[in-house]
Amino acid sequence: MTRTEKLDKILLFLIAIDIKELKKEPINKKITIEFINEALTELELVDWEMDSLKDELINEELIIEKNNEIRITQKGKTFITR
């Protein structure tokens, strides 16, 4: 899987979380890059790669990190839905 495909999968996962929050559905886990890696087993990321992908998404302002959790930004939603 390419780096771009991994980034896309992370953003799509975060959109799904965002939709759950908008529907006021409970989210029982802390949304971290580690949690996403566990949930999306096809990613198979190692520690340095998780950090690298997360940093890239934050630097591009596609996600934000707040209280040790990550969420997709409006820019991220626009980017991944195009």
Helices and strands as residue ranges (DSSP letters): H 3-22, H 33-39, H 47-59, E 63-66, E 69-72, H 74-80
